[in-house]
């Protein structure tokens, strides 16, 4: 069972300036349409680029709806044994609905 975080919890972390890493696993063209300032590592390259993932703080992984990010969390936990990963429930679509209705989302 993967750990999840809501967009409300993520916003609180941002507002409180907590130390965490945000990784967006959408494709580059999706990321360029709109993003939450996370590091863009598309899902297909997540294991290859795993050295960019922090191991000393919480890492929140997001995508459009939460499905690709959940797959990324599962891959990283199973293949690399990482335990500091959280899936952003509902992805950037949930963020848009909760906080930024005018945000363009591909």
N, CA, C and O atoms as CSV, one atom per row, in Angstrom:
chain,resi,resn,atom,element,x,y,z
A,1,UNK,N,N,0.852,-1.197,0.000
A,1,UNK,CA,C,0.000,0.000,0.000
A,1,UNK,C,C,0.890,1.250,0.000
A,1,UNK,O,O,1.702,1.449,0.903
A,2,UNK,N,N,0.722,2.068,-1.010
A,2,UNK,CA,C,1.556,3.266,-1.089
A,2,UNK,C,C,0.987,4.388,-0.217
A,2,UNK,O,O,-0.218,4.462,0.022
A,3,UNK,N,N,1.874,5.243,0.242
A,3,UNK,CA,C,1.451,6.392,1.051
A,3,UNK,C,C,0.969,7.490,0.116
A,3,UNK,O,O,1.533,7.698,-0.958
A,4,UNK,N,N,-0.074,8.186,0.534
A,4,UNK,CA,C,-0.614,9.275,-0.278
A,4,UNK,C,C,-0.701,10.552,0.537
A,4,UNK,O,O,-0.734,10.532,1.767
A,5,UNK,N,N,-0.736,11.661,-0.186
A,5,UNK,CA,C,-0.893,12.973,0.421
A,5,UNK,C,C,-1.938,13.715,-0.413
A,5,UNK,O,O,-1.979,13.565,-1.634
A,6,UNK,N,N,-2.773,14.507,0.238
A,6,UNK,CA,C,-3.786,15.270,-0.493
A,6,UNK,C,C,-3.204,16.598,-0.960
A,6,UNK,O,O,-2.150,17.029,-0.490
A,7,UNK,N,N,-3.904,17.241,-1.890
A,7,UNK,CA,C,-3.437,18.550,-2.354
A,7,UNK,C,C,-3.492,19.574,-1.220
A,7,UNK,O,O,-2.683,20.501,-1.181
A,8,UNK,N,N,-4.437,19.409,-0.305
A,8,UNK,CA,C,-4.509,20.319,0.848
A,8,UNK,C,C,-3.275,20.156,1.736
A,8,UNK,O,O,-2.719,21.140,2.224
A,9,UNK,N,N,-2.852,18.907,1.941
A,9,UNK,CA,C,-1.642,18.660,2.737
A,9,UNK,C,C,-0.402,19.203,2.025
A,9,UNK,O,O,0.491,19.757,2.666
A,10,UNK,N,N,-0.347,19.045,0.704
A,10,UNK,CA,C,0.780,19.588,-0.061
A,10,UNK,C,C,0.822,21.103,0.050
A,10,UNK,O,O,1.888,21.679,0.268
A,11,UNK,N,N,-0.325,21.756,-0.098
A,11,UNK,CA,C,-0.364,23.219,-0.002
A,11,UNK,C,C,0.106,23.678,1.373
A,11,UNK,O,O,0.820,24.675,1.480
A,12,UNK,N,N,-0.284,22.965,2.425
A,12,UNK,CA,C,0.163,23.309,3.778
A,12,UNK,C,C,1.684,23.188,3.884
A,12,UNK,O,O,2.327,24.035,4.505
A,13,UNK,N,N,2.264,22.150,3.290
A,13,UNK,CA,C,3.722,21.986,3.304
A,13,UNK,C,C,4.406,23.148,2.582
A,13,UNK,O,O,5.421,23.668,3.046
A,14,UNK,N,N,3.835,23.552,1.434
A,14,UNK,CA,C,4.393,24.680,0.679
A,14,UNK,C,C,4.275,25.960,1.501
A,14,UNK,O,O,5.244,26.707,1.637
A,15,UNK,N,N,3.085,26.210,2.049
A,15,UNK,CA,C,2.849,27.429,2.833
A,15,UNK,C,C,3.749,27.494,4.062
A,15,UNK,O,O,4.190,28.575,4.454
A,16,UNK,N,N,4.022,26.339,4.672
A,16,UNK,CA,C,4.861,26.273,5.875
A,16,UNK,C,C,6.346,26.177,5.544
A,16,UNK,O,O,7.187,26.068,6.437
A,17,UNK,N,N,6.661,26.218,4.239
A,17,UNK,CA,C,8.048,26.137,3.771
A,17,UNK,C,C,8.768,24.893,4.302
A,17,UNK,O,O,9.947,24.945,4.652
A,18,UNK,N,N,8.038,23.782,4.355
A,18,UNK,CA,C,8.636,22.523,4.795
A,18,UNK,C,C,9.632,22.030,3.748
A,18,UNK,O,O,9.526,22.363,2.568
A,19,UNK,N,N,10.591,21.240,4.195
A,19,UNK,CA,C,11.626,20.714,3.317
A,19,UNK,C,C,11.155,19.388,2.725
A,19,UNK,O,O,11.067,18.382,3.427
A,20,UNK,N,N,10.855,19.397,1.441
A,20,UNK,CA,C,10.463,18.185,0.735
A,20,UNK,C,C,10.824,18.361,-0.732
A,20,UNK,O,O,11.142,19.464,-1.177
A,21,UNK,N,N,10.772,17.270,-1.473
A,21,UNK,CA,C,11.020,17.331,-2.912
A,21,UNK,C,C,9.730,16.960,-3.636
A,21,UNK,O,O,9.048,16.007,-3.259
A,22,UNK,N,N,9.404,17.721,-4.676
A,22,UNK,CA,C,8.238,17.437,-5.507
A,22,UNK,C,C,8.732,17.000,-6.877
A,22,UNK,O,O,9.520,17.698,-7.516
A,23,UNK,N,N,8.265,15.843,-7.322
A,23,UNK,CA,C,8.645,15.322,-8.631
A,23,UNK,C,C,7.384,15.121,-9.462
A,23,UNK,O,O,6.419,14.502,-9.014
A,24,UNK,N,N,7.409,15.653,-10.675
A,24,UNK,CA,C,6.295,15.562,-11.617
A,24,UNK,C,C,6.669,14.523,-12.670
A,24,UNK,O,O,7.639,14.712,-13.404
A,25,UNK,N,N,5.909,13.426,-12.751
A,25,UNK,CA,C,6.261,12.344,-13.674
A,25,UNK,C,C,5.486,12.403,-14.994
A,25,UNK,O,O,5.465,11.433,-15.751
A,26,UNK,N,N,4.853,13.544,-15.263
A,26,UNK,CA,C,4.186,13.703,-16.557
A,26,UNK,C,C,5.232,13.924,-17.651
A,26,UNK,O,O,6.397,14.206,-17.374
A,27,UNK,N,N,4.787,13.789,-18.892
A,27,UNK,CA,C,5.675,14.053,-20.023
A,27,UNK,C,C,6.037,15.536,-20.042
A,27,UNK,O,O,5.311,16.364,-19.491
A,28,UNK,N,N,7.153,15.866,-20.673
A,28,UNK,CA,C,7.655,17.240,-20.674
A,28,UNK,C,C,6.632,18.224,-21.230
A,28,UNK,O,O,6.481,19.321,-20.691
A,29,UNK,N,N,5.923,17.852,-22.305
A,29,UNK,CA,C,4.948,18.787,-22.886
A,29,UNK,C,C,3.796,19.058,-21.919
A,29,UNK,O,O,3.244,20.158,-21.916
A,30,UNK,N,N,3.428,18.077,-21.102
A,30,UNK,CA,C,2.384,18.287,-20.095
A,30,UNK,C,C,2.901,19.226,-19.003
A,30,UNK,O,O,2.207,20.146,-18.571
A,31,UNK,N,N,4.133,18.970,-18.572
A,31,UNK,CA,C,4.768,19.787,-17.534
A,31,UNK,C,C,4.866,21.237,-17.978
A,31,UNK,O,O,4.635,22.152,-17.188
A,32,UNK,N,N,5.212,21.447,-19.255
A,32,UNK,CA,C,5.373,22.808,-19.764
A,32,UNK,C,C,4.043,23.551,-19.848
A,32,UNK,O,O,4.027,24.782,-19.810
A,33,UNK,N,N,2.923,22.826,-19.961
A,33,UNK,CA,C,1.601,23.458,-19.993
A,33,UNK,C,C,1.285,24.085,-18.642
A,33,UNK,O,O,0.814,25.221,-18.571
A,34,UNK,N,N,1.546,23.344,-17.574
A,34,UNK,CA,C,1.353,23.851,-16.212
A,34,UNK,C,C,2.057,22.910,-15.259
A,34,UNK,O,O,2.142,21.707,-15.508
A,35,UNK,N,N,2.562,23.461,-14.166
A,35,UNK,CA,C,3.240,22.616,-13.185
A,35,UNK,C,C,3.241,23.295,-11.825
A,35,UNK,O,O,2.880,24.464,-11.693
A,36,UNK,N,N,3.651,22.541,-10.825
A,36,UNK,CA,C,3.699,23.030,-9.440
A,36,UNK,C,C,5.141,23.271,-9.002
A,36,UNK,O,O,5.450,23.213,-7.811
A,37,UNK,N,N,6.019,23.541,-9.962
A,37,UNK,CA,C,7.442,23.819,-9.717
A,37,UNK,C,C,8.227,22.608,-9.234
A,37,UNK,O,O,9.283,22.757,-8.620
A,38,UNK,N,N,7.727,21.430,-9.502
A,38,UNK,CA,C,8.477,20.235,-9.141
A,38,UNK,C,C,9.511,19.897,-10.202
A,38,UNK,O,O,9.518,20.481,-11.286
A,39,UNK,N,N,10.373,18.962,-9.887
A,39,UNK,CA,C,11.363,18.444,-10.822
A,39,UNK,C,C,10.642,17.536,-11.808
A,39,UNK,O,O,9.903,16.643,-11.392
A,40,UNK,N,N,10.842,17.745,-13.110
A,40,UNK,CA,C,10.161,16.931,-14.124
A,40,UNK,C,C,11.024,15.740,-14.505
A,40,UNK,O,O,12.073,15.893,-15.131
A,41,UNK,N,N,10.568,14.546,-14.119
A,41,UNK,CA,C,11.186,13.288,-14.541
A,41,UNK,C,C,10.052,12.416,-15.075
A,41,UNK,O,O,9.351,11.785,-14.284
A,42,UNK,N,N,9.848,12.362,-16.402
A,42,UNK,CA,C,8.760,11.545,-16.935
A,42,UNK,C,C,8.840,10.095,-16.454
A,42,UNK,O,O,9.926,9.546,-16.265
A,43,UNK,N,N,7.675,9.494,-16.264
A,43,UNK,CA,C,7.576,8.152,-15.689
A,43,UNK,C,C,8.503,7.152,-16.370
A,43,UNK,O,O,9.129,6.333,-15.697
A,44,UNK,N,N,8.598,7.209,-17.700
A,44,UNK,CA,C,9.434,6.254,-18.423
A,44,UNK,C,C,10.901,6.285,-18.026
A,44,UNK,O,O,11.611,5.298,-18.221
A,45,UNK,N,N,11.368,7.401,-17.473
A,45,UNK,CA,C,12.770,7.523,-17.096
A,45,UNK,C,C,13.008,7.561,-15.602
A,45,UNK,O,O,14.112,7.877,-15.156
A,46,UNK,N,N,11.979,7.240,-14.814
A,46,UNK,CA,C,12.076,7.439,-13.360
A,46,UNK,C,C,13.169,6.576,-12.727
A,46,UNK,O,O,13.857,7.037,-11.816
A,47,UNK,N,N,13.343,5.340,-13.187
A,47,UNK,CA,C,14.387,4.494,-12.601
A,47,UNK,C,C,15.770,4.928,-13.076
A,47,UNK,O,O,16.740,4.849,-12.322
A,48,UNK,N,N,15.864,5.385,-14.321
A,48,UNK,CA,C,17.147,5.848,-14.867
A,48,UNK,C,C,17.605,7.118,-14.145
A,48,UNK,O,O,18.796,7.307,-13.898
A,49,UNK,N,N,16.649,7.980,-13.813
A,49,UNK,CA,C,16.958,9.267,-13.178
A,49,UNK,C,C,16.840,9.206,-11.652
A,49,UNK,O,O,16.794,10.245,-10.994
A,50,UNK,N,N,16.793,8.016,-11.097
A,50,UNK,CA,C,16.544,7.849,-9.664
A,50,UNK,C,C,17.581,8.547,-8.789
A,50,UNK,O,O,17.299,8.857,-7.632
A,51,UNK,N,N,18.779,8.798,-9.323
A,51,UNK,CA,C,19.802,9.476,-8.523
A,51,UNK,C,C,19.430,10.926,-8.220
A,51,UNK,O,O,20.053,11.554,-7.364
A,52,UNK,N,N,18.421,11.465,-8.910
A,52,UNK,CA,C,17.965,12.829,-8.638
A,52,UNK,C,C,16.923,12.882,-7.515
A,52,UNK,O,O,16.519,13.963,-7.087
A,53,UNK,N,N,16.495,11.717,-7.045
A,53,UNK,CA,C,15.446,11.660,-6.029
A,53,UNK,C,C,16.080,11.725,-4.643
A,53,UNK,O,O,16.968,10.939,-4.314
A,54,UNK,N,N,15.609,12.672,-3.841
A,54,UNK,CA,C,16.143,12.848,-2.484
A,54,UNK,C,C,15.844,11.611,-1.641
A,54,UNK,O,O,14.784,10.998,-1.772
A,55,UNK,N,N,16.787,11.255,-0.779
A,55,UNK,CA,C,16.563,10.134,0.127
A,55,UNK,C,C,16.525,10.593,1.576
A,55,UNK,O,O,16.267,9.796,2.478
A,56,UNK,N,N,16.784,11.892,1.801
A,56,UNK,CA,C,16.893,12.410,3.165
A,56,UNK,C,C,15.725,13.308,3.558
A,56,UNK,O,O,15.786,13.986,4.584
A,57,UNK,N,N,14.655,13.323,2.750
A,57,UNK,CA,C,13.469,14.121,3.068
A,57,UNK,C,C,12.278,13.521,2.329
A,57,UNK,O,O,12.460,12.699,1.432
A,58,UNK,N,N,11.068,13.919,2.693
A,58,UNK,CA,C,9.896,13.393,1.988
A,58,UNK,C,C,9.927,13.779,0.508
A,58,UNK,O,O,10.321,14.888,0.150
A,59,UNK,N,N,9.507,12.849,-0.334
A,59,UNK,CA,C,9.417,13.082,-1.770
A,59,UNK,C,C,7.967,12.850,-2.185
A,59,UNK,O,O,7.420,11.762,-2.005
A,60,UNK,N,N,7.360,13.890,-2.740
A,60,UNK,CA,C,5.976,13.811,-3.197
A,60,UNK,C,C,6.011,13.701,-4.714
A,60,UNK,O,O,6.600,14.538,-5.398
A,61,UNK,N,N,5.375,12.658,-5.226
A,61,UNK,CA,C,5.376,12.415,-6.664
A,61,UNK,C,C,3.980,12.686,-7.202
A,61,UNK,O,O,2.985,12.203,-6.662
A,62,UNK,N,N,3.925,13.471,-8.281
A,62,UNK,CA,C,2.627,13.859,-8.838
A,62,UNK,C,C,2.596,13.690,-10.345
A,62,UNK,O,O,3.632,13.648,-11.009
A,63,UNK,N,N,1.383,13.593,-10.869
A,63,UNK,CA,C,1.154,13.550,-12.308
A,63,UNK,C,C,-0.149,14.298,-12.581
A,63,UNK,O,O,-0.495,15.218,-11.840
A,64,UNK,N,N,-0.864,13.922,-13.616
A,64,UNK,CA,C,-2.110,14.614,-13.938
A,64,UNK,C,C,-3.216,14.224,-12.963
A,64,UNK,O,O,-3.895,15.089,-12.411
A,65,UNK,N,N,-3.398,12.907,-12.750
A,65,UNK,CA,C,-4.538,12.446,-11.955
A,65,UNK,C,C,-4.164,11.576,-10.764
A,65,UNK,O,O,-5.021,11.252,-9.942
A,66,UNK,N,N,-2.905,11.197,-10.665
A,66,UNK,CA,C,-2.466,10.348,-9.560
A,66,UNK,C,C,-2.161,8.917,-9.952
A,66,UNK,O,O,-1.649,8.154,-9.134
A,67,UNK,N,N,-2.464,8.533,-11.187
A,67,UNK,CA,C,-2.229,7.145,-11.604
A,67,UNK,C,C,-0.763,6.889,-11.956
A,67,UNK,O,O,-0.171,5.926,-11.468
A,68,UNK,N,N,-0.172,7.741,-12.797
A,68,UNK,CA,C,1.239,7.555,-13.155
A,68,UNK,C,C,2.141,7.756,-11.950
A,68,UNK,O,O,3.137,7.050,-11.790
A,69,UNK,N,N,1.794,8.719,-11.100
A,69,UNK,CA,C,2.628,8.947,-9.916
A,69,UNK,C,C,2.545,7.755,-8.963
A,69,UNK,O,O,3.538,7.407,-8.324
A,70,UNK,N,N,1.378,7.128,-8.861
A,70,UNK,CA,C,1.259,5.928,-8.025
A,70,UNK,C,C,2.135,4.812,-8.592
A,70,UNK,O,O,2.784,4.085,-7.841
A,71,UNK,N,N,2.150,4.679,-9.917
A,71,UNK,CA,C,3.003,3.673,-10.558
A,71,UNK,C,C,4.476,3.970,-10.284
A,71,UNK,O,O,5.263,3.054,-10.042
A,72,UNK,N,N,4.848,5.255,-10.321
A,72,UNK,CA,C,6.238,5.645,-10.043
A,72,UNK,C,C,6.618,5.299,-8.610
A,72,UNK,O,O,7.698,4.764,-8.363
A,73,UNK,N,N,5.729,5.605,-7.663
A,73,UNK,CA,C,6.003,5.287,-6.255
A,73,UNK,C,C,6.204,3.783,-6.104
A,73,UNK,O,O,7.148,3.348,-5.443
A,74,UNK,N,N,5.325,2.983,-6.710
A,74,UNK,CA,C,5.437,1.526,-6.586
A,74,UNK,C,C,6.742,1.022,-7.190
A,74,UNK,O,O,7.413,0.181,-6.593
A,75,UNK,N,N,7.112,1.529,-8.371
A,75,UNK,CA,C,8.369,1.105,-9.008
A,75,UNK,C,C,9.569,1.437,-8.135
A,75,UNK,O,O,10.443,0.596,-7.923
A,76,UNK,N,N,9.608,2.659,-7.632
A,76,UNK,CA,C,10.758,3.104,-6.838
A,76,UNK,C,C,10.846,2.364,-5.510
A,76,UNK,O,O,11.940,2.053,-5.038
A,77,UNK,N,N,9.697,2.084,-4.909
A,77,UNK,CA,C,9.713,1.331,-3.651
A,77,UNK,C,C,10.161,-0.108,-3.888
A,77,UNK,O,O,10.982,-0.638,-3.140
A,78,UNK,N,N,9.620,-0.738,-4.932
A,78,UNK,CA,C,9.931,-2.145,-5.194
A,78,UNK,C,C,11.348,-2.342,-5.717
A,78,UNK,O,O,12.048,-3.257,-5.283
A,79,UNK,N,N,11.778,-1.487,-6.649
A,79,UNK,CA,C,13.075,-1.687,-7.292
A,79,UNK,C,C,14.241,-1.136,-6.478
A,79,UNK,O,O,15.333,-1.706,-6.484
A,80,UNK,N,N,14.007,-0.024,-5.776
A,80,UNK,CA,C,15.106,0.645,-5.082
A,80,UNK,C,C,14.951,0.664,-3.568
A,80,UNK,O,O,15.863,1.080,-2.853
A,81,UNK,N,N,13.802,0.217,-3.077
A,81,UNK,CA,C,13.597,0.156,-1.637
A,81,UNK,C,C,13.402,1.501,-0.964
A,81,UNK,O,O,13.578,1.612,0.250
A,82,UNK,N,N,13.040,2.534,-1.733
A,82,UNK,CA,C,12.825,3.856,-1.134
A,82,UNK,C,C,11.568,3.831,-0.263
A,82,UNK,O,O,10.574,3.193,-0.607
A,83,UNK,N,N,11.627,4.532,0.866
A,83,UNK,CA,C,10.499,4.523,1.810
A,83,UNK,C,C,9.985,5.924,2.124
A,83,UNK,O,O,9.092,6.081,2.956
A,84,UNK,N,N,10.534,6.940,1.471
A,84,UNK,CA,C,10.183,8.333,1.770
A,84,UNK,C,C,9.283,8.938,0.698
A,84,UNK,O,O,9.268,10.155,0.516
A,85,UNK,N,N,8.530,8.095,-0.016
A,85,UNK,CA,C,7.751,8.537,-1.170
A,85,UNK,C,C,6.264,8.645,-0.854
A,85,UNK,O,O,5.706,7.828,-0.121
A,86,UNK,N,N,5.635,9.670,-1.422
A,86,UNK,CA,C,4.196,9.898,-1.267
A,86,UNK,C,C,3.597,10.208,-2.631
A,86,UNK,O,O,4.166,10.979,-3.403
A,87,UNK,N,N,2.457,9.610,-2.923
A,87,UNK,CA,C,1.721,9.898,-4.150
A,87,UNK,C,C,0.765,11.061,-3.892
A,87,UNK,O,O,0.049,11.068,-2.891
A,88,UNK,N,N,0.755,12.050,-4.799
A,88,UNK,CA,C,-0.193,13.156,-4.670
A,88,UNK,C,C,-1.546,12.689,-5.191
A,88,UNK,O,O,-1.737,12.520,-6.395
A,89,UNK,N,N,-2.471,12.485,-4.280
A,89,UNK,CA,C,-3.800,11.968,-4.601
A,89,UNK,C,C,-4.546,12.952,-5.506
A,89,UNK,O,O,-4.721,14.119,-5.155
A,90,UNK,N,N,-4.983,12.470,-6.674
A,90,UNK,CA,C,-5.736,13.313,-7.605
A,90,UNK,C,C,-4.883,14.162,-8.517
A,90,UNK,O,O,-5.399,14.779,-9.448
A,91,UNK,N,N,-3.577,14.206,-8.267
A,91,UNK,CA,C,-2.642,14.909,-9.135
A,91,UNK,C,C,-2.927,16.394,-9.313
A,91,UNK,O,O,-3.570,17.033,-8.480
A,92,UNK,N,N,-2.423,16.923,-10.432
A,92,UNK,CA,C,-2.550,18.353,-10.695
A,92,UNK,C,C,-4.007,18.730,-10.971
A,92,UNK,O,O,-4.391,19.886,-10.790
A,93,UNK,N,N,-4.818,17.764,-11.409
A,93,UNK,CA,C,-6.248,18.031,-11.621
A,93,UNK,C,C,-6.908,18.382,-10.285
A,93,UNK,O,O,-7.716,19.308,-10.216
A,94,UNK,N,N,-6.569,17.647,-9.230
A,94,UNK,CA,C,-7.122,17.940,-7.901
A,94,UNK,C,C,-6.633,19.299,-7.405
A,94,UNK,O,O,-7.390,20.036,-6.774
A,95,UNK,N,N,-5.368,19.637,-7.687
A,95,UNK,CA,C,-4.828,20.953,-7.305
A,95,UNK,C,C,-5.622,22.059,-7.995
A,95,UNK,O,O,-6.015,23.042,-7.367
A,96,UNK,N,N,-5.851,21.883,-9.293
A,96,UNK,CA,C,-6.616,22.866,-10.073
A,96,UNK,C,C,-8.003,23.053,-9.467
A,96,UNK,O,O,-8.448,24.183,-9.266
A,97,UNK,N,N,-8.684,21.949,-9.178
A,97,UNK,CA,C,-10.044,22.021,-8.629
A,97,UNK,C,C,-10.063,22.707,-7.270
A,97,UNK,O,O,-10.986,23.462,-6.965
A,98,UNK,N,N,-9.046,22.444,-6.452
A,98,UNK,CA,C,-9.035,22.976,-5.087
A,98,UNK,C,C,-8.539,24.416,-5.008
A,98,UNK,O,O,-9.058,25.202,-4.214
A,99,UNK,N,N,-7.546,24.775,-5.816
A,99,UNK,CA,C,-6.855,26.045,-5.585
A,99,UNK,C,C,-6.727,26.973,-6.793
A,99,UNK,O,O,-6.582,28.183,-6.617
A,100,UNK,N,N,-6.776,26.438,-8.011
A,100,UNK,CA,C,-6.457,27.271,-9.175
A,100,UNK,C,C,-7.322,26.880,-10.373
A,100,UNK,O,O,-6.829,26.265,-11.318
A,101,UNK,N,N,-8.618,27.235,-10.337
A,101,UNK,CA,C,-9.536,26.787,-11.391
A,101,UNK,C,C,-9.156,27.249,-12.795
A,101,UNK,O,O,-9.597,26.647,-13.774
A,102,UNK,N,N,-8.356,28.295,-12.916
A,102,UNK,CA,C,-7.959,28.790,-14.234
A,102,UNK,C,C,-6.673,28.157,-14.764
A,102,UNK,O,O,-6.234,28.468,-15.871
A,103,UNK,N,N,-6.071,27.270,-13.973
A,103,UNK,CA,C,-4.830,26.620,-14.392
A,103,UNK,C,C,-5.094,25.743,-15.615
A,103,UNK,O,O,-6.005,24.916,-15.595
A,104,UNK,N,N,-4.306,25.915,-16.681
A,104,UNK,CA,C,-4.467,25.010,-17.826
A,104,UNK,C,C,-3.855,23.653,-17.494
A,104,UNK,O,O,-2.728,23.580,-17.003
A,105,UNK,N,N,-4.584,22.596,-17.757
A,105,UNK,CA,C,-4.065,21.251,-17.498
A,105,UNK,C,C,-4.237,20.439,-18.761
A,105,UNK,O,O,-5.343,20.326,-19.289
A,106,UNK,N,N,-3.145,19.872,-19.249
A,106,UNK,CA,C,-3.201,19.076,-20.469
A,106,UNK,C,C,-3.760,17.714,-20.137
A,106,UNK,O,O,-3.897,16.870,-21.022
